[in-house]
Amino acid sequence: MADVYDAIIVGGGFIGSAVAYHLAHRGLKVLLLEARSLGSGSSGACGGRAQVAEGHPGLHMDLVMLGLERLANLEAELAYDFEWRRLGNIMLIRTQAHWQEWTAQVAHLQSRGIPAEMLDPAALREAEPDLIVEGYLGGAWCLEGHLNPMKYCWAFARGARRQGALLHAQEPVLGFEREGQRLTAVRTPLGRYSAGAVLVAAGAWSGRVLALAGAALPVRSTNAEAMVSEPLPPVLRHHVGMADFYETIHNSPQAVSLGVLQMANGGLYISESVEMTDRIRELTSIWGPPGMAAELLRLAPRLQGVRLLRAWTGQSPFLPDAQPAIGRLPGFDNLFTATCFHLTITTTPILAGLIAGMMAGESPVPSLEAFDPSRFIRN
Ligand SMILES: Cc1cc2nc3c(=O)[nH]c(=O)nc-3n(C[C@H](O)[C@H](O)[C@H](O)COP(=O)(O)OP(=O)(O)OC[C@H]3O[C@@H](n4cnc5c(N)ncnc54)[C@H](O)[C@@H]3O)c2cc1C
């Protein structure tokens, strides 16, 4: 006999942990299965930026605004300090085309009530006096947020556990049993479980896990590297990134751009060297960390001699249309997925609640139809 749950969640990153919290909060009997440890996928690899700058008009920005509102009170709700703070973001701009693009984006952010402005070179130097910004036309600034990503994941996981959810780490899902349109059991090396609803929130691995159930979703991912330095006295006031990040990483199979911020403990978080390949790589490359260090020293030569403590590789999952997949899989009564989010940290508190509602049979408001996984199924 299989152990029976109302909901089983596959994957213990931000998304799986947050949905577990919301479902358990509704009084459902929840089991979360994580192949390794909680947060060991992309969630623990990430920079902790609660992104706002890149929010597209429409649904994305609506979710960002709701997410920011929720984040302001989430530590109290989850009774856990995940080092939430408001932090400015500056995108450094090299070309006229990006200057125009970001001028329009800043106007859009302002129209949503987000503090944002374009910085000319003098304002840029004033904002970040330790950076050498010759060669840049200026920057686009806006107010975002930052948190400790591992603690964010644990905050949801602990909240879920407090509400009665069972969280099993080191228990990979190996297969599913199916009768017609229903998944009847989930198999792991340690057990066989059944549930009213199953959610696959396995990040870059979601396509592979769904395939075990006979469902298809074309999830791809890049390997993205980051590293941290020893703690330093205050040197950076913002997260500083490049307006041409996406061009840089899309123009070459192996590319280095720069995003850097100073964490609450004084260490620098430095990202990203990106390899475009479907092969999920666990180890860091030989070219990535030196490439990121060189980019950083070009921008901040006074950091020469700062010691790096650790570099790692994480996955950035995406779908062909660069939109998330959220909802029930076509052809299944009780199989759901939630993966490939945009601006994940900012939107997770809202989307996780909406997904929990969908699994309980509710229609989400706002509608998430645009993210329906059935858009990839050809008629
Ligand atoms: C270097 C880097 C920097 C980033 N910076 C930011 C940032 O600043 N802000 C931001 O919002 N986003 C950032 N991101 C993106 C963000 O990290 C991801 O969008 C987010 O972590 C995805 O969460 P998830 O829960 O979907 O996936 P994951 O965190 O990857 O969780 C999926 C989990 O599923 C588990 N799993 C896989 N297969 C199985 C199986 N068979 N059985 C059970 N479990 C399984 C994995 O072990 C994993 O723990 C960054 C990403 C990278 C790589």
The ligand as a MOL file (V3000), in Angstrom:
LIG
                    3D

  0  0  0     0  0            999 V3000
M  V30 BEGIN CTAB
M  V30 COUNTS 53 58 0 0 0
M  V30 BEGIN ATOM
M  V30 1 C 24.0800 31.8800 -10.9400 0
M  V30 2 C 22.6160 32.1700 -10.8500 0
M  V30 3 C 22.1880 33.3860 -10.3280 0
M  V30 4 C 20.8230 33.6560 -10.2180 0
M  V30 5 N 20.4470 34.8370 -9.6360 0
M  V30 6 C 19.1260 35.0710 -9.4250 0
M  V30 7 C 18.7260 36.2300 -8.7030 0
M  V30 8 O 19.5450 37.0380 -8.2420 0
M  V30 9 N 17.3790 36.4270 -8.5100 0
M  V30 10 C 16.4430 35.5300 -8.9730 0
M  V30 11 O 15.2270 35.7640 -8.7630 0
M  V30 12 N 16.8040 34.4200 -9.6580 0
M  V30 13 C 18.1260 34.1520 -9.8710 0
M  V30 14 N 18.4950 33.0170 -10.5110 0
M  V30 15 C 17.4360 32.0900 -10.9690 0
M  V30 16 C 16.8910 31.2950 -9.7770 0
M  V30 17 O 17.9670 30.7230 -9.0680 0
M  V30 18 C 15.9480 30.1950 -10.2470 0
M  V30 19 O 14.9320 30.7780 -11.0410 0
M  V30 20 C 15.2790 29.4780 -9.0640 0
M  V30 21 O 16.2130 29.0420 -8.1200 0
M  V30 22 C 14.4840 28.2890 -9.5680 0
M  V30 23 O 13.9020 27.6610 -8.4450 0
M  V30 24 P 13.2330 26.2460 -8.6140 0
M  V30 25 O 12.6170 25.9000 -7.3180 0
M  V30 26 O 12.3870 26.2400 -9.8400 0
M  V30 27 O 14.4520 25.2650 -9.0060 0
M  V30 28 P 15.6350 24.6350 -8.1310 0
M  V30 29 O 16.0880 25.5170 -7.0470 0
M  V30 30 O 16.6480 24.1490 -9.1110 0
M  V30 31 O 14.9240 23.3990 -7.4380 0
M  V30 32 C 14.6370 22.2060 -8.1310 0
M  V30 33 C 14.9770 21.0530 -7.2070 0
M  V30 34 O 14.4960 19.8440 -7.7910 0
M  V30 35 C 15.3650 18.8200 -7.3640 0
M  V30 36 N 15.1980 17.6360 -8.1960 0
M  V30 37 C 15.6500 17.4340 -9.4640 0
M  V30 38 N 15.2960 16.1970 -9.8830 0
M  V30 39 C 14.6010 15.6290 -8.8810 0
M  V30 40 C 13.9790 14.3540 -8.6920 0
M  V30 41 N 14.0100 13.3970 -9.6510 0
M  V30 42 N 13.3630 14.0760 -7.5100 0
M  V30 43 C 13.3190 15.0190 -6.5100 0
M  V30 44 N 13.8950 16.2360 -6.6360 0
M  V30 45 C 14.5140 16.5280 -7.8050 0
M  V30 46 C 16.7620 19.4520 -7.4790 0
M  V30 47 O 17.6960 18.7670 -6.6700 0
M  V30 48 C 16.4760 20.8750 -6.9930 0
M  V30 49 O 16.7830 21.0780 -5.6230 0
M  V30 50 C 19.8550 32.7050 -10.6500 0
M  V30 51 C 20.2820 31.4890 -11.1820 0
M  V30 52 C 21.6430 31.2060 -11.2690 0
M  V30 53 C 22.0780 29.8660 -11.8060 0
M  V30 END ATOM
M  V30 BEGIN BOND
M  V30 1 1 1 2
M  V30 2 1 2 3
M  V30 3 2 2 52
M  V30 4 2 3 4
M  V30 5 1 4 5
M  V30 6 1 4 50
M  V30 7 2 5 6
M  V30 8 1 6 7
M  V30 9 1 6 13
M  V30 10 2 7 8
M  V30 11 1 7 9
M  V30 12 1 9 10
M  V30 13 2 10 11
M  V30 14 1 10 12
M  V30 15 2 12 13
M  V30 16 1 13 14
M  V30 17 1 14 15
M  V30 18 1 14 50
M  V30 19 1 15 16
M  V30 20 1 16 17
M  V30 21 1 16 18
M  V30 22 1 18 19
M  V30 23 1 18 20
M  V30 24 1 20 21
M  V30 25 1 20 22
M  V30 26 1 22 23
M  V30 27 1 23 24
M  V30 28 2 24 25
M  V30 29 1 24 26
M  V30 30 1 24 27
M  V30 31 1 27 28
M  V30 32 2 28 29
M  V30 33 1 28 30
M  V30 34 1 28 31
M  V30 35 1 31 32
M  V30 36 1 32 33
M  V30 37 1 33 34
M  V30 38 1 33 48
M  V30 39 1 34 35
M  V30 40 1 35 36
M  V30 41 1 35 46
M  V30 42 1 36 37
M  V30 43 1 36 45
M  V30 44 2 37 38
M  V30 45 1 38 39
M  V30 46 1 39 40
M  V30 47 2 39 45
M  V30 48 1 40 41
M  V30 49 2 40 42
M  V30 50 1 42 43
M  V30 51 2 43 44
M  V30 52 1 44 45
M  V30 53 1 46 47
M  V30 54 1 46 48
M  V30 55 1 48 49
M  V30 56 2 50 51
M  V30 57 1 51 52
M  V30 58 1 52 53
M  V30 END BOND
M  V30 END CTAB
M  END
